[in-house]
Amino acid sequence: MEKMIVKVSLENTDEKNCNLKFKFSDEDIIIDLYDDNMDQLKTLFTKVMKELIFNDISFSFNKDEYGDYKNRLALDACVDYIEQLNIDINALLESQNLKDIRNDYINTDEE
């Protein structure tokens, strides 16, 4: 499987918003970590699950780029969120369910 690194950045963030921009190869998805709107997370989840069929995914967030960033709470929330995403994705990559889905897709594609 090809390794895909999705770069994540903070966008338009203040005390009331914490927007994370996930830069996939074909589209950008922005979610607000402080928003209870599940549609944003559903869009991200759907994209990640589709990509996992073809690629091993990890997320990259460079906290050092935000050294003078004033909203430390938002920054810490982003770091924690990306770390947890990577943990969850790694668990999925090791799961038999994902391996079975990938095998089924490859076998269906060959027919």
Secondary structure, DSSP 4 states (H G I P E B T S, - for coil): -EEEEEEEEEES--SS--EEEEE-SS-EEEEETT---HHHHHHHHHHHHHHHHHEEEEEE--GGGGTT-S-HHHHHHHHHHHHHHHHHHHHHHH-HHHHHHHHHHHHHHH-
